[in-house]
Amino acid sequence: MSVLGEEWSDAISFERCMCDFLYPYVTQASVVAEIGVGGGRVAKRMFGKVKSLTCFDISLEMLKKAKVTLEG
């Protein structure tokens, strides 16, 4: 597991969800916010596919983990 939260699903199922429910609705012009970013597993896949990505979480520790994920 390289990103906190990857234990919630297998890689194939997660990628299928991304392809079915997120990727079709974003472009390089999209301005996106993720509420409850956690460790950043979704944000990591959206980063670079959108114009702007803002991450929110109630936990400062989760925001720090997401930042590390996105910088890595």
C-alpha positions in Angstrom: 0.0 0.0 0.0 1.6 3.2 -1.1 -1.3 5.6 -0.4 -3.4 5.7 2.8 -6.9 4.5 1.8 -5.8 2.0 -0.8 -6.9 -0.7 1.6 -10.5 0.2 0.9 -10.6 -1.6 -2.5 -8.6 -3.6 -4.9 -6.7 -1.6 -7.6 -8.8 -2.9 -10.5 -12.2 -2.1 -8.9 -11.0 1.4 -7.8 -9.7 2.3 -11.3 -13.0 1.1 -12.8 -14.9 3.4 -10.4 -12.6 6.3 -11.5 -13.3 5.5 -15.1 -17.0 5.2 -14.7 -17.8 8.0 -12.2 -15.1 10.7 -12.4 -12.9 10.7 -15.5 -15.8 11.2 -17.9 -16.8 14.4 -16.1 -13.5 16.3 -15.9 -11.2 18.0 -18.5 -8.0 20.0 -18.4 -10.3 23.0 -17.9 -12.1 21.6 -14.8 -11.9 23.3 -11.4 -12.3 20.4 -8.8 -12.7 20.2 -5.1 -12.4 16.9 -3.1 -14.2 17.0 0.2 -12.7 14.4 2.6 -9.4 13.9 0.7 -8.0 11.5 3.4 -4.7 10.2 2.2 -5.1 11.5 -1.3 -5.8 8.3 -3.3 -8.5 9.9 -5.5 -6.7 13.3 -5.7 -3.5 11.5 -6.9 -5.4 10.2 -9.9 -7.1 13.5 -10.6 -4.0 15.7 -10.3 -2.8 16.7 -13.7 -6.1 15.8 -15.4 -7.8 19.1 -14.2 -7.0 22.8 -14.2 -7.2 23.1 -10.4 -7.7 20.7 -7.6 -8.5 21.9 -4.0 -8.5 19.3 -1.2 -10.6 19.6 2.0 -10.5 17.4 5.1 -11.6 17.9 8.7 -8.3 16.4 9.8 -5.1 18.4 9.5 -3.2 15.1 9.6 -5.1 13.8 6.6 -4.3 17.0 4.7 -0.7 16.5 5.5 -0.8 12.9 4.2 -2.6 14.0 1.0 0.0 16.7 0.5 2.8 14.1 0.7 0.9 11.8 -1.7 0.5 14.6 -4.2 4.1 15.8 -3.9 5.4 12.2 -4.3 
